[in-house]
Amino acid sequence: MQNPVLAPGSYTSYLAERTYGIYRFRATTPQELKLWQVEFRRALRDALGLDHIAEMGECELDPELLATKEMDDHILEEWTVQTEPGFRVPFYLLRPLQQDGPLPLVITPHGHERYGRHAAAGLQLEGEGDEDMARQAVPEGYIAIAPDVRAFGSLRTQADIDKDARNSCRYLSVRAMLFGRTLIGERVWDMCRLMDYAATRQEIDASKIVVTGNSGGGTVTLFTAACDERVKIAIPSSYFCTFEHSIGTINHCECNYVPGIMRLGEMSDVAGLIAPRPFMAVNGKEDPIYPYEATKRAFAALRNIYKVAGVPKRCRLSTGRGGHRYYKKDVWPFVREWIGKDILVS
């Protein structure tokens, strides 16, 4: 006879009911919130393995320009930078043909889409929604960086490249854990190094950085903004939900899992580390792997954190009518609303 605790979804609920989240949000004043953020951010960085990545040693960015091409309304540059000793991350940088002074930067980590950074830059599209996120940023008046995300594209293992496997998430996830690291942490690390690179470009206003990505890119968006306060606006798409009812209940790629995360807090708590910076979750109402009802529950919890911070209007939920994809309809109006506000330079 099957133990009912091991029925689909029951195991996670059983453990969630009995697990005390050390950093579940319990603050009632802005001062308590700030203290909570300092302590939780330190614990989250440890859970992600960021300090273990840092232990690999400092390295120069050593940027290398691979190609430059003039497009219809922007310059497309292809670069690589060194994010760890001997490890290089390729990315596209899109900048308007004409600009007067430094411009805000939009970083667009991709998810499990087949064409990755090429789709984000508008070069190869899979036809699954508004996936050309970096390309969209250009006519808005921003510079964009569309990177390869670890375990995808050229950052797959050679064996997976040879057999044209879509990703190397399982291989890299389980091996990272052997060294106290996580694949999410490695992806966050790469985004932080790209921000370091952005600070070296005179065309970029590195005090105004937006991060937005879909699905796995939404994961990277959320955790990067939670860990690094240089991200001034965070817009994760097709990800924000509860851990319990999404990756804890529905089968997901191994790259989504952080050991012990539920002992620290829920996804709304991780997102709470972004307050008071502007945050907007973008979710499809029919998304089968990030249930919308659970997303609404998580958003209510996050909105309470922003209320304690005194800035509830900086926390939004944008809903698309369909499933698991990027919906741009509210993204750029939200960025325009907040990109010039004092919160971005304080």
KAMO-V869217 format. One line per field, one symbol per residue. ss: DSSP state (h for helix, s for strand, l for the rest). psi: psi as a letter, one per 30 degrees, with the letter a starting at -180 (. if undefined). A space follows every 50 residues. Layout:
# KAMO-V869217
ss=???
psi=???
This chain:
# KAMO-V869217
ss=lllhhhlllhhhhhhhhllllllllllllhhhhhhhhhhhhhhhhhhhlh hhhhlllllllllssssssslllsssssssssssllssssssssssllll llsssssllllllllhhhhhllllllllslllhhhhhhhlllssssslll llhhhllhhhhhllllllhhhhhhhhhlllllhhhhhhhhhhhhhhhhll lllssssssssssslhhhhhhhhhhhhlllssssssslllllllllllll lllhhhllllhhhhllhhhhhhlllllssssssslllllllhhhhhhhhh hhhhhhhhhllhhhsssssslllllsllllhhhhhhhhlllhhhll
psi=kkkffglkfeeeeeeefgkjjegkkglfleeeeeeeeeeeeeeeeeefge eeeeffllllehkkkelkkkaeglkjkklklkfljgkkkllkkkklekkj lkllkjkiklbgkefbfeeefgekkfghaifheeeffeffglkkkjlkkk glbfglleeeeeghkelheeeeeeeeffgglleeeeeeeeeeeeeeeeff kffkjffikkkklkcffeeeeeeeeefjffjfkkikkhekakeefcffek klkfffkjkgeffealeeeeffffkgkkkkkkkkfgjffikeeeeeeeee eeeeeeeefghffgjljkklfbbjlkjfefeeeeeeeffglfffg.
